[in-house]
Amino acid sequence: MAKRWYQEHQRDPWRRQAKNSGYRARSAFKLKQIQDKYNLIRQGDSVLDIGCHPGGWTQVAIEVVGMDGKVVGVDLRTTEPIPGAALMVGDVMDPLILDSVLDENDGNAFNSVISDISPNLTGRYDTDQAISLELSTMALDVAVKILAPGGSFVTKAFQGTGIELLVKACKDRFSFVRRFSPIASRNASSEVYVVCKNKKPNGSISDTSPMVEIRSGLEKIGVLSMEQDDTDESVVGFRRL
Ligand SMILES: C[S@@+](CC[C@H](N)C(=O)[O-])C[C@H]1O[C@@H](n2cnc3c(N)ncnc32)[C@H](O)[C@@H]1O
C-alpha cells in the first residue's frame, strides 16, 4: 500500500510541478485551471478561501488579486503563514469565525468565495460523498451570507446523490453556474467543481438557507430521514444519511 502510494506520488506530474513552482499543494493547479476558464477572481477582489490548508489556493488567489486585494483563509488545521493573506483556524460554520472573517474585510461583503473543502476521507465512497455534499452546502451557506451581489463562488463536490440539489441551489442564487473538472483532478477522480458567477441581488433570492433546502430535497428523494432520534443532539448538517 505504502509502495503504491509512493509510486503514484512519484508519477504525479502536478505534484512535481507544484513543488517546482513553489505551490504548497498540487490543488493550486485546479484553481489556476478554473481561473483560466472562468475568470472567477479579479485583481483587487476580496476573497475568502474555505478549507485553505496547506495554502495552495490561497497562494494562487493572492497572485490574482494583487496588492489591492484581500485574501482570508479558514481551515480546521493551522496553515503556515503566507505573505499577504490573513489565515484563521476554525470551523467555517462557527458564527464567531464568520464574524472574524468579515472583520478582516472591514465588515464589507466579499467579491469571491473559493472552497476546496473536503472531509477526512474514509475510503467508503457513499459516506465520503455525503459528507462532502454537506461541506459544500455549508460553503454555499457562507457564500450566500458574505458575498456582495455580483460575487462569485466555487466549491468542490463529488458526483453522486444530492449533487443535482446543490447545483439547483446554486442556480437559484447565481445567474451563471457550471460544473467543471480541471485536468489537474486525478483521472479516476469523481470530483467536480461547481463554478458560480454573478450572485443575484439579495432581494431576488430565497431567504431559506441552502442547507435547509438541500436537506429537505434529500428527504423528498428518500435518502434522509428528518425524524428526531432519541438523543437531544441538534442536527447541523445532514450526516444521518
Ligand atoms: C483538500 S484540502 C484544501 C487544499 C487547499 N485548497 C490547498 O490548495 O492547499 C481540504 C481542507 O478542508 C478543510 N476543512 C474540512 N472541513 C472544514 C470546516 N468545517 N471548516 C474549515 N475547514 C474545513 C480540511 O481541514 C482540509 O484542510
The ligand as a Gaussian input file, in Angstrom:
#p B3LYP/6-31G(d) Opt

LIG

0 1
 C       -8.306000      19.452000       0.006000
 S       -7.914000      20.379000       1.442000
 C       -7.729000      22.002000       0.793000
 C       -6.468000      22.225000      -0.023000
 C       -6.263000      23.692000      -0.345000
 N       -7.274000      24.182000      -1.253000
 C       -4.919000      23.950000      -0.965000
 O       -4.857000      24.237000      -2.165000
 O       -3.924000      23.902000      -0.247000
 C       -9.487000      20.487000       2.251000
 C       -9.457000      21.211000       3.594000
 O      -10.797000      21.425000       4.070000
 C      -10.678000      21.575000       5.484000
 N      -11.979000      21.523000       6.165000
 C      -12.823000      20.468000       6.274000
 N      -13.905000      20.800000       7.000000
 C      -13.760000      22.111000       7.363000
 C      -14.555000      23.028000       8.131000
 N      -15.723000      22.654000       8.668000
 N      -14.109000      24.299000       8.288000
 C      -12.909000      24.667000       7.756000
 N      -12.119000      23.844000       7.018000
 C      -12.524000      22.577000       6.831000
 C       -9.741000      20.423000       5.854000
 O       -9.156000      20.635000       7.120000
 C       -8.737000      20.433000       4.701000
 O       -7.540000      21.084000       5.042000

